[in-house]
Amino acid sequence: MKNNDNSKSEKTTTYQVWDRPSRLFHWMNVLLVLSLVFVGLIMMFRKDLGIDALEAKIKLKELHVIIGYLFAANLLVRIIWGFMGNRYARFSHNIPNIRAIKQYKSALKEGHNPQYVGHNPLGKLAVVTIMLTLTLIMATGLFRAGTDIYYPPFGSAISQYIAADGVDATSIKPYDEMGVDKNKLAQIKPVKSIAGTVHLYSVYFLMMLIGLHVAAVIQAERRHQPGIISAMFSGKKSIKGTIEDES
């Protein structure tokens, strides 16, 4: 582990770290999450915005779900890439280690600047937490898409379950109880409510994580490891001195 002052005289080496699929996922995810949050806020405050019509409510839900499909596809590709990508993209390289986190924090307190080609130990913890949160948001969002407006992948099964005897499930419309078995609908509602609550608070949690992540990256860029932000665009890191994770 090298002191920052001592590393000034050491050779700078450029490493290829983030491969193109990882970088594409990252920026697509940023765009899609922001879009989902924007539409979600309109949905939450639509009455304050003067959007009262049921048709408008359904259209907003449909827009939110369509963007959600893109978000889910992007996330699923990243999950697959977590087993196929380069070393630094793989989940096996990003498993948090409590001991490594403690050592990293101690090194920073002592005035050292440990250098990493991939994520530092705290970064690995952030990556796993964010990925799990994104997955939870995706799962609950897809479930609500099925229960609210009967969209895939759960919509067909939900509509068939709640359809009254002799009613064609495809004729059931969102927010319309015509042709619906009210007892079965009542059975679905508590699960739907729980999924909605988990979905909403997972998004709140994600927003907090993103804020912490951005703050931590800016601090690391300024004080500990310059170039980590540009690396998410170029895929390359230039590091001076010894690295803590092997290239």
Sequence and secondary structure as in RCSB ss.txt:
>XXXX:A:sequence
MKNNDNSKSEKTTTYQVWDRPSRLFHWMNVLLVLSLVFVGLIMMFRKDLGIDALEAKIKLKELHVIIGYLFAANL
LVRIIWGFMGNRYARFSHNIPNIRAIKQYKSALKEGHNPQYVGHNPLGKLAVVTIMLTLTLIMATGLFRAGTDIY
YPPFGSAISQYIAADGVDATSIKPYDEMGVDKNKLAQIKPVKSIAGTVHLYSVYFLMMLIGLHVAAVIQAERRHQ
PGIISAMFSGKKSIKGTIEDES
>XXXX:A:secstr
  BTTGGGGS EEEEE S HHHHHHHHHHHHHHHHHHHHHHHHHTTTTTT   HHHHHHHHHHHHHHHHHHHHHH
HHHHHHHHHS TTTSGGG    HHHHHHHHHHHHTTB  B SS  HHHHHHHHHHHHHHHHHHHHHHHHHHHHS 
 TTTHHHHHHHHB TT  GGG  TT  TTB HHHHHHHHHHHHHHHHHHHHHHHHHHHHHHHHHHHHHHHHHHT 
TTHHHHHHHSEEEEES BSS  
